[in-house]
């Protein structure tokens, strides 16, 4: 829904987990986005993962490796913003922070609208965190992406 001109959204999920003492956990997300001007956009989301843990030494790395889980810790904040430099070029910066262990990543992208049916983007991802935190082992990455539409 909307609050004035800002978009507000949220979701919650109650899941059964026999390994938990009470047998259940809850995940929820709350987010907001806002178009500040015709060129400037911002968004944030707070995510609580009841399946996660506060202690980095208790992370379920095997579950992450096997694809059963996506996030290891309890609480995260994602912030993103984009600015349209020209009608054809947009710059986007975003971050994802793990509140439990202080790790996270920063991402930046420059996209170019090559035609009505194609776009080209260059981006980078920089992760940070102390040893054995969730994001410390991710390498810095660069990418070039071409998208076509029909």
Residue, then its C-alpha position, 0 to 999 in steps of 0.5 A: x500500500x501507500x502512505x501519502x506518496x511512499x510505498x509501504x510493504x510487508x510480509x510475514x511467514x510462520x514455518x514449522x521447524x522440528x529442530x526448534x524448541x517450540x517447533x516454529x519460527x517466523x520471518x518477516x520483512x518490512x519495506x518502504x520506497x519513495x520516488x523523491x524526484x523524477x530522477x531520484x529513487x530510494x528504498x529500504x527493507x528490514x528483514x527478520x529471519x527467525x530461522x537464523x542465529x545471532x552467533x556467527x559460529x552457529x551459522x548453518x553453512x551446510x544449509x546455505x551450501x545445499x540451498x535450503x536457506x538463503x540467510x544465516x543471521x537474524x536481522x538485515x537492512x537493505x538500502x538502495x538508491x538510483x539516480x537517472x543521470x540522463x534519459x539513457x544512463x542510470x546509476x544505482x547504489x545498494x547495500x545489504x547489512x547483517x546486523x548480527x555480525x556486522x558484515x554486508x556488501x555494497x553494490x554499484x551499477x551503471x546501466x545504459x539503455x542501448x535501444x528500445x529493446x536492449x540495455x547494457x550494465x556494468x556493476x561491482x560488488x564489494x563485501x565486508x566483514x570480520x573473519x567468519x562473518x556471513x559475507x567476509x569470504x565473498x570476493x569483490x566482483x565485477x560484471x557486464x550484463x547485456x539484456x535484450x527484450x522482445 
